[in-house]
Amino acid sequence: MEAQTFRKFRDIVYAHSGISLGDGKEALVSARVGKRLRALNISDHKGYLKYLEQDGSGEEIVQLLDAISTNVTHFFREPVHFDFVRDCMAKWLGAGQTRFRFWSAACSTGEEPYSLAITLREALGNRQADVKILATDISTRVLNSARAGIFELDKLAKVPPALRDRYFERPDDGRANNRAVRADLRRMIVFQRLNLANPPFPMRGPLDAVFCRNVMIYFDNRVRAALLAEIVRLLKPGGYLFVGHAESLTGMMADLKSVKPSIYVKNR
Ligand SMILES: C[S@@+](CC[C@H](N)C(=O)[O-])C[C@H]1O[C@@H](n2cnc3c(N)ncnc32)[C@H](O)[C@@H]1O
């Protein structure tokens, strides 16, 4: 890919998603854009850029972002976070709280919000409570997959067997190698498309906790700071923010205090 073409893709991707594609990402962009070229039967990158610019529907930019974004995730990723939520729930339930709101801000194919839903259900036991998880992502492809809630058995390797039996079932299509999330767990989650680089967000809060993990690494400091300000606005005082272990909020922690590595609390 020519340097100038790469710069154009980089600018388009940044403007629509906040994803910063640094120098040295030419090969990655070329490979991922290649998928769109093949799908559209377009022979070169410049032709595709033209197609993108002329697409009045905005649909192709969604497809491009789908192709560019990295969606790696798995169930109970960074288990310390889920243990922490379990302990918080015990504390909050003990204090008489009955309404809980959570946000999985870059939910990818759903493993993160479903792991959270399982954790919350386990913490609740037989108690009734009003619990909702908002799960968002910029990619419509991963959101569709997350909504379907069907996973191959090997994707469930990190789910303890007892929880797997409790919260997953054979899907209607009868495929022996797949498991579907049970409907009652799925009902706890609302999936929606949201661009984290485009605040302010339509939610009001207050939220008990926000999972914003392994996505800020793709943003520059400007986008990161604006996103953090929105998360702080939405969190309740005493609410928690979970980030990926590789992500540091150093220098951007106004109104947040570090509790443990990658876990922050909003000041009361
Ligand atoms: C590596 S996955 C992280 C998934 C999950 N949070 C985890 O930690 O396992 C990053 C996700 O961020 C999403 N993403 C990237 N840029 C985004 C943006 N501007 N707004 C919302 N989601 C975005 C991608 O589509 C992808 O699904």
Ligand as a Chemical Component Dictionary entry (heavy atoms), coordinates in Angstrom:
data_LIG
# 
_chem_comp.id                   LIG 
_chem_comp.type                 NON-POLYMER 
_chem_comp.pdbx_formal_charge   0 
_chem_comp.three_letter_code    LIG 
# 
loop_
_chem_comp_atom.comp_id 
_chem_comp_atom.atom_id 
_chem_comp_atom.alt_atom_id 
_chem_comp_atom.type_symbol 
_chem_comp_atom.charge 
_chem_comp_atom.model_Cartn_x 
_chem_comp_atom.model_Cartn_y 
_chem_comp_atom.model_Cartn_z 
_chem_comp_atom.pdbx_ordinal 
LIG C1  C1  C 0  -9.826  -6.308 21.833 1  
LIG S1  S1  S 1  -11.561 -6.096 21.870 2  
LIG C2  C2  C 0  -11.865 -6.029 23.621 3  
LIG C3  C3  C 0  -13.082 -6.833 24.025 4  
LIG C4  C4  C 0  -13.322 -6.918 25.539 5  
LIG N1  N1  N 0  -13.559 -5.627 26.114 6  
LIG C5  C5  C 0  -12.176 -7.602 26.237 7  
LIG O1  O1  O 0  -11.415 -6.962 26.935 8  
LIG O2  O2  O -1 -12.030 -8.822 26.074 9  
LIG C6  C6  C 0  -11.722 -4.381 21.379 10 
LIG C7  C7  C 0  -13.127 -4.000 20.916 11 
LIG O3  O3  O 0  -13.200 -2.563 20.843 12 
LIG C8  C8  C 0  -14.046 -2.235 19.779 13 
LIG N2  N2  N 0  -13.808 -0.823 19.394 14 
LIG C9  C9  C 0  -12.738 -0.299 18.752 15 
LIG N3  N3  N 0  -12.896 1.024  18.573 16 
LIG C10 C10 C 0  -14.087 1.335  19.135 17 
LIG C11 C11 C 0  -14.820 2.551  19.271 18 
LIG N4  N4  N 0  -14.354 3.704  18.781 19 
LIG N5  N5  N 0  -16.015 2.509  19.903 20 
LIG C12 C12 C 0  -16.499 1.338  20.385 21 
LIG N6  N6  N 0  -15.857 0.169  20.286 22 
LIG C13 C13 C 0  -14.667 0.163  19.666 23 
LIG C14 C14 C 0  -13.698 -3.252 18.702 24 
LIG O4  O4  O 0  -14.714 -3.375 17.743 25 
LIG C15 C15 C 0  -13.475 -4.519 19.533 26 
LIG O5  O5  O 0  -14.636 -5.309 19.582 27 
# 
loop_
_chem_comp_bond.comp_id 
_chem_comp_bond.atom_id_1 
_chem_comp_bond.atom_id_2 
_chem_comp_bond.value_order 
_chem_comp_bond.pdbx_ordinal 
LIG C1  S1  SING 1  
LIG S1  C2  SING 2  
LIG S1  C6  SING 3  
LIG C2  C3  SING 4  
LIG C3  C4  SING 5  
LIG C4  N1  SING 6  
LIG C4  C5  SING 7  
LIG C5  O1  DOUB 8  
LIG C5  O2  SING 9  
LIG C6  C7  SING 10 
LIG C7  O3  SING 11 
LIG C7  C15 SING 12 
LIG O3  C8  SING 13 
LIG C8  N2  SING 14 
LIG C8  C14 SING 15 
LIG N2  C9  SING 16 
LIG N2  C13 SING 17 
LIG C9  N3  DOUB 18 
LIG N3  C10 SING 19 
LIG C10 C11 SING 20 
LIG C10 C13 DOUB 21 
LIG C11 N4  SING 22 
LIG C11 N5  DOUB 23 
LIG N5  C12 SING 24 
LIG C12 N6  DOUB 25 
LIG N6  C13 SING 26 
LIG C14 O4  SING 27 
LIG C14 C15 SING 28 
LIG C15 O5  SING 29 
# 
